């Protein structure tokens, strides 16, 4: 099981995400959930903008991270998307964390 210390040891986006594939890895999701539980992450500007556009509050976004499913991974910034995982949950937000 991953811990707060595992999250704090990450020094680059490549250490957190396998950028060679859009397939979501269990470790990536686990790292994000540990970081959320330990209050080590913040919403990216992309996630905040999407939440405002859809009238979704921050609590619902973090609820989607805790209880939702990892729907997809963005791993190529040249495609105009921020690197991160998109979480989805019924009546909750989709969020991107990088």
C-alpha positions in Angstrom: 0.0 0.0 0.0 1.3 3.4 -0.9 1.9 6.0 1.8 2.3 9.8 2.2 6.0 9.3 2.0 5.7 7.6 -1.3 3.9 10.6 -2.7 6.3 13.0 -1.2 9.3 11.2 -2.8 8.0 12.0 -6.3 10.1 14.6 -8.0 8.8 14.6 -11.5 5.6 13.9 -13.5 7.4 10.9 -15.1 7.8 9.4 -11.6 4.1 9.6 -11.0 2.7 8.7 -14.4 3.7 6.3 -17.1 3.6 8.7 -20.0 4.3 6.1 -22.6 0.6 4.9 -22.5 -2.8 6.4 -22.1 -3.7 3.3 -20.1 -4.5 4.2 -16.5 -2.2 2.3 -14.1 -3.3 1.2 -10.6 -0.3 2.8 -9.1 -1.1 6.2 -10.6 -4.6 6.1 -9.2 -3.3 4.9 -5.8 -0.8 7.8 -5.7 -3.5 10.4 -6.4 -5.9 8.9 -3.8 -3.1 8.9 -1.2 -2.2 12.5 -2.1 -5.9 13.5 -1.9 -6.4 11.8 1.5 -3.3 13.5 2.8 -4.4 16.8 1.4 -1.2 17.1 -0.7 -2.9 18.0 -4.0 -4.6 21.0 -5.4 -6.9 21.4 -8.3 -5.2 22.3 -11.5 -6.3 25.4 -13.4 -7.7 23.1 -16.0 -9.8 21.2 -13.4 -11.0 24.5 -11.8 -12.0 25.9 -15.1 -14.0 22.7 -16.0 -15.6 22.8 -12.6 -16.7 26.4 -13.0 -18.1 25.7 -16.5 -20.1 22.8 -15.1 -21.1 24.4 -11.8 -19.4 21.7 -9.8 -17.9 22.5 -6.4 -14.5 21.4 -5.1 -16.0 18.9 -2.6 -17.7 17.0 -5.5 -14.4 16.9 -7.4 -12.5 15.4 -4.5 -15.4 13.0 -3.9 -15.0 11.8 -7.5 -11.3 11.1 -6.8 -12.1 9.2 -3.6 -15.1 7.2 -4.8 -15.2 7.4 -8.6 -13.4 5.5 -11.3 -10.4 6.7 -13.3 -11.9 7.2 -16.7 -8.9 8.2 -18.8 -5.4 9.5 -18.7 -4.0 12.5 -20.6 -0.3 11.9 -21.2 0.6 14.2 -24.1 0.6 18.0 -23.5 1.0 18.6 -27.2 -2.6 17.5 -27.6 -3.7 20.6 -25.6 -4.5 18.6 -22.4 -2.8 18.8 -19.1 -1.1 15.6 -18.0 -3.2 13.7 -15.4 -6.0 11.3 -14.7 -9.7 12.1 -15.3 -12.0 10.7 -12.6 -15.7 10.1 -13.1 -18.5 9.5 -10.7 -22.3 9.6 -10.8 -23.4 13.1 -10.1 -19.9 14.1 -9.2 -17.2 15.9 -11.1 -14.5 14.7 -13.5 -11.2 16.0 -12.4 -7.7 16.1 -13.8 -4.6 16.1 -11.6 -1.0 16.5 -12.6 
